[in-house]
């Protein structure tokens, strides 16, 4: 299947990693390879798609009763009340998420299941407000325009910046940025470049919070990579898309049907206990139902805790170094999603999404009926609103009253609303990328040729993050297996792997030479 031009965006300077050549279909091989994919999130589904489209027999095992992993969706039914759509919270599908969008193009080449969010303002505790609306798309003018019109960034702040310390931001390259900055945490790095504190909280903290971590716990290299992906490395712009319905209905059930049409089998609500290696190089995957699956290849696309548990129980997997890498992987602090069904609407001019700083424990507010079908149907039927509140990097148990208090402060009209229904979800299963962790992160390849890793916690030396890292590692895992059987792979696409501005690259190189 060729990549959809809509999925690939508009940036002509995006980079393509061509597909490896080979046979078009496994049916031409002496025997059809069989692969077990452990984990039905974005990474696992990307791997399953890449393999199934080349005729490999695939079975996906997912512990939840639904697909999508941390971007999954389901329906809540409580006490005989009407069914309510629920998920783990808002996700932004940026235009530069090429490999994720390529996966979704299997459902609809025109990506009709996504709709744009034209703006996502940021507001701090002092009421200062930033916006991404109307910014130029071309780097570096997008970042310059954002800073120039920000109420938290003044002319003297530009003059006060330490250009030498900030040079890595101007010319990020992969994987070089990790060699330069991974020893620092994001908070220290921003202090070193004398980035104004108010702007730091309003803009850069939004990026670090995307990793569900406080800036003091996040590698500065990871922050710089994010800056490259969204500001200086891509001309796709800062506007993103969101699904038009709950994730299960818009994304994963249609993709499941697509994969089942290619003979992919799914086991939902099942756990993998351990994986044994065979003398002939194959694998035996044991599940909690007491049976096992024999496979020529395995893609481990579980979350960090699941991966660690499976490897710990599989004594003959890997070597001491690799097993140590798995064991030391970090998990970010927990987060909470509070979804509220209110008996009256929020003001009509409220944005679909608002990022907050200085409103602990609240980090953002979503008004779901602005874009999600199920929420819109409920809001119209009840003349109300469906509002979602996020609290990241929790230091104590989630507090719905504390989050609601901040909602009332920011959107005063909600203080008079009654909560018709309320669901709170608290999880602590997102990967953590602390300073100094890059060299120790496990990669897609493992000590076993037929065992691959995938997921947003897995290292890949490309400018990708979050959902796009999950998708990219899934495609990479599939490509590795396909190449081992002489089958054709799939192309990958990313924003440029190095800063796109020759002037900024020259300035950064000059600053680096001055430092040495």
C-alpha positions as CSV (number, residue, x, y, z in Angstrom):
1,X,0.0,0.0,0.0
2,X,1.4,3.4,-1.0
3,X,1.5,6.2,1.6
4,X,-1.4,8.7,1.4
5,X,-0.3,12.3,0.5
6,X,-2.6,13.6,3.2
7,X,-0.9,11.4,5.8
8,X,2.5,12.7,4.7
9,X,1.6,16.4,5.2
10,X,3.0,19.3,3.2
11,X,6.6,19.7,4.3
12,X,8.7,19.0,1.2
13,X,11.8,18.7,3.4
14,X,10.6,15.8,5.4
15,X,12.9,12.9,5.3
16,X,12.2,9.4,3.9
17,X,13.9,6.2,4.9
18,X,13.2,4.0,1.9
19,X,11.7,0.6,2.2
20,X,14.1,-2.3,1.9
21,X,13.6,-4.4,-1.2
22,X,12.3,-8.0,-1.2
23,X,9.4,-10.3,-2.0
24,X,6.0,-8.7,-2.0
25,X,4.2,-11.5,-0.1
26,X,5.1,-14.3,2.3
27,X,3.0,-16.7,0.2
28,X,6.0,-17.1,-2.1
29,X,8.2,-18.4,0.8
30,X,8.6,-22.2,1.5
31,X,6.5,-21.6,4.6
32,X,4.6,-18.6,5.9
33,X,6.3,-17.0,8.9
34,X,4.2,-16.6,12.1
35,X,4.6,-13.6,14.5
36,X,3.1,-12.9,17.9
37,X,2.7,-9.2,18.7
38,X,2.4,-8.6,22.4
39,X,0.5,-5.4,23.0
40,X,-2.4,-3.9,21.0
41,X,-1.4,-0.2,21.3
42,X,-0.1,2.0,18.5
43,X,3.3,0.2,18.4
44,X,1.8,-3.2,18.3
45,X,-0.8,-2.3,15.7
46,X,1.8,-0.7,13.5
47,X,4.0,-3.8,13.6
48,X,1.0,-6.0,13.0
49,X,0.0,-3.9,10.0
50,X,3.5,-3.9,8.5
51,X,3.7,-7.7,8.8
52,X,0.2,-8.6,7.7
53,X,0.5,-6.5,4.5
54,X,3.3,-8.7,3.5
55,X,1.4,-11.9,4.1
56,X,2.9,-12.8,7.5
57,X,0.6,-14.7,9.8
58,X,0.1,-12.4,12.9
59,X,-1.6,-12.8,16.2
60,X,-2.0,-9.8,18.5
61,X,-2.3,-10.4,22.3
62,X,-3.7,-7.4,24.3
63,X,-4.3,-7.5,28.0
64,X,-7.2,-4.9,27.9
65,X,-10.6,-5.8,26.3
66,X,-10.0,-3.0,23.8
67,X,-7.2,-1.9,21.4
68,X,-5.2,1.3,21.3
69,X,-3.2,0.9,24.5
70,X,-2.9,4.3,26.2
71,X,-4.9,5.8,23.3
72,X,-7.7,3.3,23.8
73,X,-11.3,4.0,24.2
74,X,-14.3,2.1,25.7
75,X,-17.8,2.5,27.0
76,X,-18.7,2.9,30.7
77,X,-22.0,1.5,32.0
78,X,-22.8,2.1,35.6
79,X,-25.9,1.5,37.7
80,X,-28.1,1.0,34.7
81,X,-27.5,4.6,33.5
82,X,-26.9,5.5,29.9
83,X,-23.6,4.4,28.3
84,X,-20.8,6.9,28.4
85,X,-17.8,7.1,26.1
86,X,-14.5,7.1,28.0
87,X,-10.8,7.1,27.3
88,X,-7.5,8.0,29.0
89,X,-7.6,11.6,27.9
90,X,-6.8,14.0,25.1
91,X,-4.2,13.2,22.5
92,X,-3.0,15.6,19.8
93,X,-2.4,14.1,16.4
94,X,0.1,16.5,14.9
95,X,0.6,16.8,11.1
96,X,4.2,15.7,11.5
97,X,3.2,12.4,13.0
98,X,3.8,10.8,9.5
99,X,4.2,7.2,10.5
100,X,1.1,7.3,12.8
101,X,-0.9,9.0,10.1
102,X,0.3,6.4,7.6
103,X,-1.1,3.7,9.9
104,X,-4.5,5.5,10.1
105,X,-4.6,6.0,6.4
106,X,-5.2,2.2,6.2
107,X,-8.7,3.0,7.5
108,X,-9.3,6.1,5.3
109,X,-6.6,7.5,3.0
110,X,-8.1,11.0,3.5
111,X,-8.0,10.7,7.3
112,X,-11.6,11.7,7.6
113,X,-11.7,10.4,11.1
114,X,-9.6,13.4,12.2
115,X,-10.6,17.0,12.5
116,X,-8.3,20.0,13.2
117,X,-8.2,21.9,16.4
118,X,-7.5,25.4,15.1
119,X,-6.0,26.8,18.3
120,X,-5.0,25.5,21.7
121,X,-4.3,28.5,24.0
122,X,-2.1,28.4,27.0
123,X,-2.9,30.3,30.2
124,X,-0.8,30.8,33.3
125,X,-1.7,31.6,36.9
126,X,-1.4,35.3,36.3
127,X,-4.0,35.1,33.5
128,X,-1.4,35.6,30.7
129,X,-2.4,33.9,27.6
130,X,-0.5,32.5,24.6
131,X,-2.0,31.2,21.4
132,X,-0.8,29.2,18.4
133,X,-3.4,30.7,16.0
134,X,-2.1,32.4,12.9
135,X,1.6,31.6,13.4
136,X,3.7,31.2,10.2
137,X,4.5,27.6,9.4
138,X,8.1,28.1,8.2
139,X,10.9,27.7,10.8
140,X,12.4,29.6,12.4
141,X,9.8,32.3,11.9
142,X,7.1,30.2,13.7
143,X,9.2,30.2,16.9
144,X,10.2,33.9,16.5
145,X,6.6,35.0,16.0
146,X,5.4,32.9,18.9
147,X,7.9,34.5,21.3
148,X,7.5,38.0,19.9
149,X,3.7,38.1,20.5
150,X,3.8,36.2,23.8
151,X,3.0,38.3,26.9
152,X,5.6,36.4,28.8
153,X,8.5,37.2,26.4
154,X,9.8,40.7,26.2
155,X,12.5,42.4,24.2
156,X,14.9,42.4,27.1
157,X,14.3,38.7,27.5
158,X,15.7,38.1,24.1
159,X,18.8,40.2,24.9
160,X,19.2,38.3,28.2
161,X,19.3,34.9,26.7
162,X,22.6,33.0,26.8
163,X,23.0,32.3,23.1
164,X,25.9,29.9,23.7
165,X,23.9,27.7,26.1
166,X,20.8,27.9,23.9
167,X,22.8,26.9,20.7
168,X,21.7,23.2,20.8
169,X,18.0,24.3,20.4
170,X,18.9,26.1,17.1
171,X,20.4,23.0,15.4
172,X,19.1,19.8,16.9
173,X,20.5,16.7,15.2
174,X,19.8,13.0,16.0
175,X,21.3,11.3,17.8
176,X,23.9,14.0,18.5
177,X,21.5,16.1,20.7
178,X,21.5,13.3,23.3
179,X,25.3,13.3,23.4
180,X,25.2,17.0,24.1
181,X,22.3,17.4,26.5
182,X,21.2,14.1,28.0
183,X,23.3,14.7,31.1
184,X,21.1,17.7,32.0
185,X,17.5,17.9,33.2
186,X,15.1,20.2,31.3
187,X,14.6,22.6,34.2
188,X,18.4,23.2,34.6
189,X,18.9,23.6,30.9
190,X,16.2,26.3,30.7
191,X,17.8,28.1,33.7
192,X,21.2,27.9,32.0
193,X,20.0,29.6,28.9
194,X,18.3,32.2,31.0
195,X,14.9,31.5,29.5
196,X,12.4,33.8,31.2
197,X,10.6,32.0,34.0
198,X,7.1,33.0,33.0
199,X,7.6,31.9,29.4
200,X,9.2,28.7,30.7
201,X,6.2,27.7,32.6
202,X,3.8,28.7,29.8
203,X,5.5,27.2,26.8
204,X,8.3,24.8,27.5
205,X,6.5,23.2,30.5
206,X,3.7,22.1,28.1
207,X,6.2,20.0,26.2
208,X,7.7,18.4,29.4
209,X,4.2,17.7,30.7
210,X,3.5,15.8,27.4
211,X,5.8,13.2,29.0
212,X,3.8,13.3,32.2
213,X,6.9,14.4,34.1
214,X,8.1,17.5,35.8
215,X,10.9,19.4,33.9
216,X,13.4,18.5,36.7
217,X,12.8,14.8,35.9
218,X,13.1,15.1,32.1
219,X,16.2,14.9,30.0
220,X,17.0,18.2,28.4
221,X,17.8,16.3,25.2
222,X,14.2,15.1,25.1
223,X,12.9,18.6,25.5
224,X,15.2,19.9,22.7
225,X,14.0,17.1,20.4
226,X,10.4,18.2,21.1
227,X,11.4,21.8,20.2
228,X,12.9,20.5,17.0
229,X,9.9,18.4,16.1
230,X,7.3,21.1,16.7
231,X,9.1,24.4,16.0
232,X,12.4,24.5,14.2
233,X,12.5,21.1,12.5
234,X,9.1,21.0,10.7
235,X,7.0,23.3,8.5
236,X,3.8,21.4,9.2
237,X,2.8,24.1,11.6
238,X,1.6,23.8,15.2
239,X,-2.0,23.0,14.6
240,X,-3.0,19.4,15.3
241,X,-6.0,17.1,14.6
242,X,-8.1,15.1,17.0
243,X,-10.4,12.1,16.3
244,X,-14.0,13.0,15.6
245,X,-15.3,10.2,17.9
246,X,-14.1,8.2,20.8
247,X,-10.8,6.4,20.0
248,X,-12.3,2.9,19.8
249,X,-15.0,4.0,17.3
250,X,-12.9,6.4,15.2
251,X,-9.6,4.5,15.1
252,X,-9.1,1.0,16.5
253,X,-12.3,-0.9,15.7
254,X,-12.0,0.1,12.0
255,X,-8.3,-0.8,12.0
256,X,-9.1,-4.1,13.7
257,X,-11.5,-4.9,10.8
258,X,-8.8,-3.9,8.3
259,X,-6.3,-6.3,9.9
260,X,-8.8,-9.1,10.3
261,X,-9.4,-8.9,6.6
262,X,-5.7,-9.7,6.3
263,X,-6.1,-12.7,8.6
264,X,-4.7,-11.1,11.7
265,X,-6.1,-12.8,14.8
266,X,-6.7,-10.9,18.1
267,X,-6.8,-12.1,21.7
268,X,-8.2,-9.3,23.8
269,X,-8.2,-9.5,27.6
270,X,-5.3,-11.9,27.6
271,X,-1.9,-11.7,29.4
272,X,1.4,-13.0,28.2
273,X,3.2,-14.7,31.1
274,X,6.5,-15.6,29.6
275,X,8.4,-16.3,26.4
276,X,10.6,-19.3,25.9
277,X,13.2,-19.6,23.1
278,X,13.4,-22.8,21.0
279,X,16.5,-24.6,19.9
280,X,15.7,-23.9,16.3
281,X,15.4,-20.1,16.9
282,X,11.7,-19.9,17.3
283,X,9.7,-18.8,20.3
284,X,6.9,-20.2,22.5
285,X,4.6,-17.5,24.0
286,X,2.7,-18.6,27.2
287,X,-0.5,-16.9,28.1
288,X,-2.6,-16.7,31.3
289,X,-5.3,-19.0,29.7
290,X,-2.8,-21.9,30.1
291,X,-2.1,-22.3,26.4
292,X,0.9,-21.3,24.3
293,X,1.6,-20.0,20.8
294,X,4.6,-21.0,18.8
295,X,6.1,-18.3,16.5
296,X,9.0,-17.5,14.3
297,X,9.1,-14.0,15.6
298,X,7.8,-11.9,18.5
299,X,7.3,-8.2,18.8
300,X,7.1,-7.1,22.4
301,X,5.1,-3.9,22.3
302,X,3.9,-3.9,25.9
303,X,4.1,-0.9,28.3
304,X,7.2,-0.6,30.5
305,X,5.8,-2.5,33.5
306,X,4.4,-5.2,31.2
307,X,7.7,-5.5,29.3
308,X,9.7,-5.7,32.6
309,X,7.4,-8.4,34.0
310,X,7.6,-10.6,30.9
311,X,11.3,-10.4,30.6
312,X,11.8,-11.1,34.3
313,X,9.7,-14.2,33.9
314,X,11.5,-15.3,30.7
315,X,14.8,-16.5,32.0
316,X,16.4,-17.4,28.7
317,X,15.6,-14.2,26.9
318,X,18.5,-11.9,26.1
319,X,21.7,-11.4,27.9
320,X,22.7,-9.8,31.2
321,X,23.3,-6.4,29.6
322,X,20.0,-6.3,27.8
323,X,18.0,-7.6,30.7
324,X,19.6,-4.9,32.8
325,X,18.5,-2.2,30.3
326,X,14.9,-3.5,30.6
327,X,14.9,-3.6,34.4
328,X,16.2,0.0,34.8
329,X,13.5,1.6,32.5
330,X,11.7,4.3,34.4
331,X,8.0,5.0,34.8
332,X,6.7,8.6,35.0
333,X,4.7,9.9,38.0
334,X,1.0,9.1,37.8
335,X,-1.6,11.3,36.1
336,X,-5.3,11.7,36.4
337,X,-8.2,12.2,34.0
338,X,-11.4,13.7,35.4
339,X,-14.3,13.6,32.9
340,X,-17.4,15.6,33.9
341,X,-20.8,15.6,32.3
342,X,-22.3,19.0,33.2
343,X,-26.0,20.0,33.2
344,X,-25.3,23.3,31.4
345,X,-22.8,24.2,28.6
346,X,-19.6,26.0,29.0
347,X,-19.4,29.4,27.2
348,X,-19.5,29.1,23.5
349,X,-16.2,30.9,23.0
350,X,-14.2,28.3,25.1
351,X,-11.5,26.5,23.1
352,X,-11.7,22.8,22.5
353,X,-8.4,22.5,24.4
354,X,-6.7,24.8,26.8
355,X,-3.2,24.2,28.4
356,X,-2.7,25.6,31.8
357,X,0.4,26.4,34.0
358,X,0.3,27.6,37.6
359,X,-3.1,26.0,38.3
360,X,-2.1,22.9,40.2
361,X,-3.2,20.2,40.0
362,X,-4.8,21.1,36.7
363,X,-2.7,20.9,33.5
364,X,-5.3,21.3,30.7
365,X,-9.0,21.4,30.0
366,X,-10.8,19.9,27.0
367,X,-14.4,20.6,26.0
368,X,-15.2,17.3,24.3
369,X,-18.4,18.2,22.5
370,X,-16.4,20.6,20.3
371,X,-15.0,17.6,18.4
372,X,-16.1,14.2,19.8
373,X,-19.3,12.7,18.4
374,X,-20.4,10.9,21.5
375,X,-19.9,14.0,23.7
376,X,-21.7,16.1,21.2
377,X,-24.7,13.8,21.2
378,X,-24.8,13.9,25.0
379,X,-24.4,17.6,25.2
380,X,-27.2,18.3,22.8
381,X,-29.6,15.8,24.5
382,X,-28.9,17.2,28.0
383,X,-28.2,20.8,27.0
384,X,-24.9,20.5,28.8
385,X,-21.2,20.0,28.3
386,X,-18.7,17.2,28.6
387,X,-15.5,18.5,30.1
388,X,-12.2,16.7,30.7
389,X,-9.6,17.8,33.2
390,X,-6.0,16.5,33.2
391,X,-3.6,16.5,36.1
392,X,0.0,15.3,35.3
393,X,3.0,14.3,37.4
394,X,0.8,13.9,40.5
395,X,2.6,14.2,43.9
396,X,-0.3,12.8,45.8
397,X,-3.6,11.0,45.1
398,X,-5.8,12.5,42.4
399,X,-8.2,15.1,43.7
400,X,-11.3,15.8,41.6
401,X,-12.5,18.7,43.9
402,X,-9.1,20.4,43.5
403,X,-9.2,20.1,39.7
404,X,-12.8,21.3,39.6
405,X,-11.9,24.3,41.7
406,X,-9.3,25.3,39.1
407,X,-11.9,24.7,36.3
408,X,-14.3,27.2,38.1
409,X,-11.4,29.7,38.4
410,X,-10.6,29.5,34.7
411,X,-14.1,29.0,33.3
412,X,-16.3,30.8,36.0
413,X,-19.6,29.8,34.3
414,X,-19.0,26.2,35.3
415,X,-19.3,27.0,39.0
416,X,-23.1,27.1,38.6
417,X,-23.2,23.7,36.7
418,X,-24.2,20.5,38.4
419,X,-22.1,17.4,37.7
420,X,-24.6,14.8,36.2
421,X,-21.9,12.1,36.0
422,X,-18.2,12.0,36.9
423,X,-15.5,9.5,36.0
424,X,-11.9,9.7,37.3
425,X,-9.1,7.6,35.9
426,X,-5.7,7.5,37.6
427,X,-2.7,5.7,35.9
428,X,1.0,5.5,36.3
429,X,2.3,3.7,33.3
430,X,3.9,6.2,31.0
431,X,7.7,6.0,30.3
432,X,10.1,8.3,32.0
433,X,13.1,9.8,30.2
434,X,15.4,11.1,33.0
435,X,18.8,12.7,32.5
436,X,21.5,10.2,31.6
437,X,19.1,7.5,30.4
438,X,19.5,7.6,26.7
439,X,22.5,5.3,26.3
440,X,20.8,2.7,28.5
441,X,17.5,2.7,26.8
442,X,16.6,-0.6,25.0
443,X,16.4,-0.4,21.2
444,X,14.2,-2.1,18.7
445,X,16.7,-4.8,18.1
446,X,17.5,-7.4,20.8
447,X,20.0,-10.2,21.3
448,X,17.6,-12.5,19.5
449,X,17.2,-11.9,15.8
450,X,13.5,-12.8,15.9
451,X,12.6,-10.8,19.0
452,X,11.9,-7.1,18.5
453,X,10.8,-4.3,20.9
454,X,8.4,-1.5,20.0
455,X,6.8,1.4,21.9
456,X,7.2,5.0,22.9
457,X,9.7,3.9,25.6
458,X,12.0,2.3,23.0
459,X,15.0,4.1,21.6
460,X,15.1,4.9,17.9
461,X,17.6,7.5,16.6
462,X,15.0,9.6,14.7
463,X,13.2,12.8,15.7
464,X,10.0,11.2,16.9
465,X,8.2,11.3,20.3
466,X,5.1,10.1,22.0
467,X,2.5,8.5,19.7
468,X,4.8,8.9,16.7
469,X,7.7,7.1,18.5
470,X,5.3,4.3,19.2
471,X,4.2,4.0,15.6
472,X,7.8,4.4,14.2
473,X,9.2,1.7,16.4
474,X,6.3,-0.6,15.4
475,X,7.1,-0.1,11.7
476,X,10.8,-0.6,12.4
477,X,10.2,-3.9,14.2
478,X,8.1,-5.1,11.3
479,X,10.7,-4.1,8.8
480,X,13.5,-5.9,10.7
481,X,11.5,-9.2,10.7
482,X,10.4,-8.7,7.0
483,X,14.1,-8.2,6.0
484,X,15.1,-11.4,7.8
485,X,12.7,-13.4,5.6
486,X,13.6,-11.6,2.4
487,X,10.3,-9.6,2.3
488,X,9.9,-6.0,1.2
489,X,9.7,-3.5,4.0
490,X,7.8,-0.2,4.5
491,X,9.2,3.3,4.1
492,X,9.4,5.6,7.1
493,X,9.1,9.4,7.2
494,X,10.3,12.0,9.7
495,X,10.9,15.6,10.1
496,X,14.5,16.4,9.2
497,X,17.0,14.7,11.4
498,X,19.1,17.9,11.7
499,X,18.2,21.6,11.9
500,X,16.8,22.7,8.6
501,X,18.2,26.3,8.7
502,X,21.8,26.5,7.4
503,X,22.3,29.8,9.3
504,X,21.2,28.4,12.6
505,X,23.3,25.3,12.1
506,X,26.3,27.5,11.4
507,X,25.7,29.6,14.5
508,X,25.2,26.5,16.7
509,X,28.5,25.0,15.3
510,X,30.2,28.3,15.9
511,X,29.0,28.4,19.5
512,X,30.1,24.8,20.0
513,X,33.5,25.5,18.7
514,X,33.8,28.6,20.9
515,X,32.9,26.4,24.0
516,X,35.6,23.9,23.1
